[in-house]
Amino acid sequence: MKQNVPFAKKRRQLQYLVKQFKQANPDTAQITSSKAALFFTKIKRLVSELSCKIPSFQLKSILGSTALLIGLTASTNAAAQSFQGPTLNPFGLNSAAYLAAPALADLDGDGDIDLLTIEYDDYTTAKFYENTGGSSVANFSPPVASPFGVSFGEAAYIAFPTLVDLDDDGDFDLLVGGYYGSLNYFENTGSPTAPSFAPPSQNPFGLVSTYYFAIPTPVDLDGDGDLDLMVGDYYGAMQYFENTGSPTSPNFVAPVENPFGFELLVADEEEEGIAYPAFADLDNDGDMDLTMGYYNNVEVSGSGGGVGTIVSYGILQYYENVGGPSNPQFTEGINSPFGWEQAIDGDEYIFPTYSDLDNDGDMDILIGSTYGDFLYYENTGTSAVEETIADYELTVSPNPTNELLQIESQSPIQQIRIYDTSGKLIASIKGQNSMQQAISLSKFNTGFYMLKIRDVAGKIATHKIQKY
C-alpha cells in the first residue's frame, strides 16, 4: 500500500498544477507567459513520472486541453505486455485431429481453466480437456469427445467455438460459428459445476452473418455492460454485432462491417486470410485491444532467379484501441509485437484465445492450429514501452486552413491520426507510404487539433494544426 502513496500524491500535484496552468494560460494553443511556462515544465515532468503507473486515458482526463500542448494524444509510454514462448503442446496438450479451435473457461466450476475444442477428424467433434492440475499449474487430461451433450452428428465442416454466458445465469453457454455465416447457440441448461448443453439454436438473438466462415468472439466494446459480438471471416474482414438487449436477454442489431477504423487484412477475395479475433486489454489503458490470428503467403525465390515457391505461415497481429472503453478506435495492425514470434511454418490457420492460465493476474495466449498442435505464449508481465519520437519535424501547409492540408515528412507516412484538444481521436487515415500526403479538413469544426503521423519505421511525429 505504501508504494502507491507517492503516485497518489503526484497525481494530486498534477491536478493542482493543471488547474494553475489553465488559470495562468487560457490559450489552449500556445504558452503565453513565463509563469505558465514554469507550470508547464513541472506538468511535463510529472506526466513523465506517472505515465508508467497511470493508464493514458486517466492522464488525458486530468490534463484536459493541456494534453494538446504536451502531445499526449495517445499512449506515449503505455504499459505493454511481454510474452515468452511459444511453447509447443504445453500442459500435456496434443491433438491428432485437424483444425483444433480452442475455447477456454472453467466449465466444471473447480476454480481452474478447462479447454473445449472443436476439431475435424473425419467428422466435426467437440472435445473437452479437463484441467486436473490447478489454477496456477495447468495440466490437461486426455480429451473426452462430444462432452456435455455437444454433438454434431456426422457433419463434416469447420466450426469455431466460444464459451460465453449469454443469458447471464451463471454458467457458460456455447456459441459456435461455421460455414456460410451460421452461428449456433448451445444453451447450458445444467449448472456452473455440471454443464449440459441443449440442442443448438441457429442464428439466435437476431444474429445473421453473411460470411463464408463465421468466427465469433464476445466482447463489450461500447462499455454498456452487455456483450457485443465481433465475427471474423475467411477473407480477413470482420462484422460487429452490437447488443442492444440486456445481459440476461441479448438482442443483436444488423452487423456493421469493419467498424472502428478496422481495415481488411486481405483486400482480394480470391486470397484467403481468416480473421480470427481475440480481445484483451494489452496496454492496460482500460479498453479492449484486438489480436488477430491469420496467415501470410510469402513467395520464396527459386535458385538462380527461377520460379519461387509459396510458403504459408500463421501470424499474430495487434490492433491497439486508442479510442476508449465506450468509443473504440483501432490503429493499423502491427505484426508480431510483444515478443510474439511467427507461429508454425505450414500452419496457415491459427486460432488464438486469451485466458489467465497460470493465475498470475495477466492474460496468456493459447493458439490452436491447422494440424492439431497447440502453442502457448505466457504473459510474463508489463514493461514500459515508449514510442520512438521522430528526429525530424513535419511540414504542414497551409496552416491554418479550412480545406486541404498538405503534410510533408522526411520518411514515408504509414498512418495519420488527428486529435481534438481533449485528446480524443477524431480521425484515423491510412498513409500512402509517401513522404507527401494531402488530407481534407472540410468536415472538421473550427479550432485547434493535434496531427500525429507514424512513419514506415514506426517513428512518431506531431504538429499542431488549426481549422478556420
Order of alpha helices (4+ residues) and beta strands (2+ residues): alpha-alpha-alpha-alpha-beta-beta-beta-beta-beta-beta-beta-beta-beta-beta-beta-beta-beta-beta-beta-beta-beta-beta-beta-beta-beta-beta-beta-beta-beta-beta-beta
